[in-house]
């Protein structure tokens, strides 16, 4: 099951673009917390050091968010719904947290780990991992770190589909069961470079000496 981690945050009273820029310059990431059990979205701020400590381990799982507000600390079980980054510096600029209920199912995506060695690779085949994650629905406490895909029986030309994944009890996969996760295929052969053929005529087949074709024709008429 996905490990639950803790993250510390502070409530912020001021919002807006200028305030967000100020926070980022001071080493904070402006964020928002919302959910069905909150009366209204809660504006918060998280230190960059705290994000580096928690992410990426808590990105897919449940986070116990501890929010300090006016001297009091409240705990919220949350999941990260969206991460915004600076496209040039790849720095996190904003986070959306969604408060969850431990008794209500959540919808999220989890990665697929392939297990085993396909026999088809011993025959010259290549294992292609085509689908890297699936959408699932389950209770927060049942959220797995990943799902396993057993490829140890795949021969040349065989495929592993979503419907053949190892699924723990209590988890419903929302991705179509016929979607291909992995396959064993023949390797793509690189096209051999075709040697360029020298189309120039051999010396003995070259045109008779003469500066112009007309000179040759004139000699034949004499």
C-alpha positions in Angstrom: 0.0 0.0 0.0 1.1 3.6 -0.6 3.0 5.0 2.3 1.4 8.0 4.1 3.7 10.9 4.7 3.3 14.1 6.6 3.8 17.6 5.2 3.7 20.9 7.1 2.1 24.0 5.8 0.9 27.4 6.9 -2.4 29.2 6.2 -2.1 32.5 4.3 -4.5 35.3 4.6 -3.4 37.3 1.6 -3.8 36.1 -2.0 -3.2 37.4 -5.5 -0.4 37.4 -8.1 1.8 39.9 -6.4 1.6 38.0 -3.1 2.4 34.7 -4.8 5.5 36.2 -6.4 6.6 37.5 -3.0 6.2 34.1 -1.4 8.2 32.4 -4.2 11.0 34.8 -3.8 11.1 34.0 0.0 11.2 30.2 -0.6 7.5 29.4 -0.3 5.2 27.7 -2.7 1.6 29.2 -2.7 -1.0 26.4 -2.7 -4.7 25.7 -2.2 -6.6 23.1 -0.2 -10.2 22.2 -1.1 -12.6 19.3 -0.7 -16.2 18.3 0.1 -15.6 18.6 3.8 -14.2 22.1 3.7 -16.6 25.1 3.9 -14.4 27.0 1.5 -11.0 26.5 -0.2 -8.1 27.2 2.1 -5.1 29.2 0.9 -1.8 27.8 2.2 1.9 28.1 1.7 4.6 25.3 1.9 8.3 25.8 2.1 10.4 24.6 -0.9 12.5 22.5 1.5 9.4 20.7 2.8 8.4 19.9 -0.8 11.8 18.5 -1.6 11.6 16.3 1.5 8.2 14.8 0.7 8.1 14.7 -3.1 8.0 12.6 -5.2 7.2 9.9 -2.6 3.9 11.4 -1.6 2.8 12.5 -5.0 0.6 9.5 -5.6 -0.3 8.5 -2.1 -2.1 10.0 0.9 -0.5 13.0 2.6 -1.3 14.0 6.2 -1.2 17.8 5.7 -0.6 19.7 9.0 -1.7 23.3 8.5 -0.8 25.9 11.1 -3.4 28.6 11.3 -3.5 31.3 14.0 -1.5 29.3 16.5 -3.5 26.1 15.9 -2.6 23.1 13.8 -5.2 21.0 11.9 -4.6 17.7 10.2 -6.1 17.0 6.8 -5.7 13.7 4.8 -5.1 14.9 1.3 -4.0 13.9 -2.2 -2.1 16.1 -4.7 -4.5 16.9 -7.5 -2.3 19.2 -9.6 1.3 20.4 -9.7 2.2 23.5 -11.6 5.8 24.1 -12.7 7.9 26.8 -14.2 8.5 25.5 -17.8 12.0 27.1 -17.9 13.4 26.2 -14.5 11.3 23.1 -13.7 10.4 24.5 -10.3 7.1 23.9 -8.6 5.1 27.1 -8.6 1.7 26.0 -7.2 0.0 22.9 -5.8 -3.6 21.8 -5.5 -4.5 19.6 -2.6 -7.7 17.7 -2.3 -9.0 16.7 1.1 -10.2 13.1 1.2 -12.4 11.0 3.4 -10.8 7.7 4.5 -14.3 6.1 4.1 -14.9 7.3 0.6 -13.4 5.9 -2.6 -11.0 8.0 -4.5 -10.0 7.9 -8.2 -6.4 8.2 -9.2 -3.7 6.6 -11.4 -0.9 4.2 -10.4 2.1 3.0 -12.2 2.6 -0.5 -13.7 5.7 -2.6 -12.8 6.5 -5.5 -15.1 7.7 -8.6 -13.4 9.6 -11.5 -14.9 11.5 -12.2 -18.1 9.5 -13.2 -21.2 10.7 -16.5 -22.9 10.1 -14.7 -26.2 13.2 -12.5 -25.6 15.4 -15.6 -25.7 14.2 -16.1 -29.3 15.3 -12.7 -30.3 12.1 -10.8 -29.4 12.0 -7.4 -27.7 9.8 -6.6 -24.7 7.9 -3.4 -25.3 6.3 -1.6 -22.3 3.5 0.3 -23.9 1.2 1.3 -21.0 2.9 2.7 -17.9 -0.1 3.5 -15.6 -3.8 2.8 -15.1 -6.7 4.6 -13.6 -8.1 2.9 -10.4 -10.8 3.5 -7.8 -10.5 2.4 -4.2 -10.6 3.5 -0.6 -7.6 5.7 0.4 -6.3 3.1 2.8 -6.1 0.5 -0.1 -4.2 2.7 -2.5 -1.2 0.7 -3.9 2.2 2.0 -4.8 1.9 0.2 -8.1 0.2 -2.8 -9.9 2.2 -5.8 -11.1 2.2 -7.1 -14.7 3.5 -10.7 -15.1 5.4 -11.0 -18.4 7.2 -14.3 -17.5 4.9 -16.3 -19.9 5.0 -14.1 -22.9 6.2 -15.8 -26.1 7.0 -14.1 -29.4 4.0 -12.1 -30.5 2.1 -12.4 -27.2 0.7 -9.4 -25.3 -0.2 -8.6 -21.7 -3.4 -6.6 -21.3 -4.8 -4.5 -18.5 -7.3 -7.3 -17.7 -4.4 -9.6 -16.9 -2.7 -7.3 -14.3 -2.4 -8.5 -10.7 -5.1 -6.5 -8.8 -5.3 -6.5 -5.0 -8.7 -6.9 -3.4 -10.8 -3.8 -3.1 -9.3 -2.1 -6.2 -11.3 -1.4 -9.4 -9.4 -0.7 -12.6 -11.1 1.9 -14.7 -8.8 1.6 -17.7 -10.3 -0.6 -20.5 -9.2 -4.3 -19.9 -8.3 -4.8 -23.5 -5.7 -2.1 -23.5 -2.2 -3.5 -24.1 0.3 -3.1 -21.3 3.3 -4.9 -22.9 4.2 -7.1 -25.8 7.0 -9.2 -27.2 7.8 -8.3 -30.8 10.4 -8.8 -33.4 13.2 -6.2 -33.3 13.0 -3.5 -35.9 15.8 -4.0 -38.4 17.7 -1.0 -39.4 17.7 -0.4 -43.2 21.0 -1.2 -44.7 22.7 1.7 -46.3 22.5 1.2 -50.1 25.8 1.8 -51.7 25.7 4.6 -54.2 26.3 3.2 -57.7 28.8 5.2 -59.8 26.8 6.0 -62.9 29.7 7.5 -64.7 30.7 5.7 -67.9 34.0 3.8 -68.0 36.9 5.6 -69.8 36.6 3.4 -72.9 32.9 4.2 -73.2 33.4 8.0 -72.9 32.4 10.2 -75.8 35.0 10.8 -78.5 37.3 13.7 -77.9 36.0 17.0 -79.1 34.9 20.1 -77.4 31.4 20.0 -78.8 29.0 17.3 -80.1 28.8 19.3 -83.3 32.5 18.7 -84.0 32.0 15.0 -84.0 29.0 15.1 -86.4 31.0 17.4 -88.8 33.8 14.8 -89.1 31.3 12.1 -89.9 29.8 14.1 -92.8 33.2 14.6 -94.5 
